[in-house]
Amino acid sequence: MEPVLYTCSKAFWFVAQPAHSLPLLGVLAVAFSLTGRWRAGLGIGALLALLLLTISLFPVGRWLLSPLENRFSIPRLMPSYVDGIIMLGGNENIAFADLATRYPKAKLVSAGGGPIAPNSRGRDPGGKAPRWMGIDMSRIIFERESRNTFEDVVVAKAIIRPAADETWILVANASHMPRSVGLFRGQGWQVVPYPVGYVSSPIDPRSAGFRQNLDELSAALKEWIGMLANRVLGHSKECFPAVRPGGRKLSGTSPPAVRALEMPQERRPS
């Protein structure tokens, strides 16, 4: 990704994320009022109050996360053989480790860092931790040069150079899966989605606090805005990627039950 584009995207999200845009609206309301533009200040203040009330009372973040998380599901039948397994972000480590054990001959790729690769970029932690969750660390290819999801895919593909007929399983957060799949398809890399880390299960609105609703709203908006941006920039050919009818058929056994084991994880900024 070009440096200017990367910087602009980071600057945009810094301002647009609810945790920053809401206080900014408050500042604008006060500024307009102090400069005599009381109607504009009153309007912005009313909008801010409405947004704060809505976020406080309703789990709007989960409402927006739900269609993202339900866009893809773990295949009912897993392939009997896979060429590789790639994990984005590093927070889906339980599923990644389980699949790595299930497919001992598969290539393993950890893209974007995470708890498996805590050391500095370009340094392989295998020497200090030869095994991780029962996996031989020498099997894992660590991609730590990327700065966002788009670069995760581009750099990983350049390292792996997967053939068109290879079967790769993509392990990623369920809400992040649609955007990730769109980027992989945009690079001509077909993957089998394996979503984990669900958070949008039914919830009593009264039990969700303002902070939790705000965090989930930020996570959801980042995915929706990211998918739109990827489509506009040509990084993805789809605004909202979905399961393709008539795709590669899988045959094998039922998938391991990892969904119940995956705890909600904090999403990696990208």
Secondary structure, DSSP 8 states (H G I E B T S, - for coil): --HHHHHHHHHHHHHHSHHHHHHHHHHHHHHHHHTT-HHHHHHHHHHHHHHHHHHHHS-HHHHHHHHHHTSS---SS--S--SEEEEESS--HHHHHHHHHH-TTSEEEEES--TT--S-TT--GGGT-SEETTEEGGGEEEE---SSHHHHHHHHHHHH---TT--EEEEEEGGGHHHHHHHHHHTT--EEEEEE----S---GGG--HHHHHHHHHHHHHHHHHHHHHHHHTS-S-SS----TT-----S------TTT---------
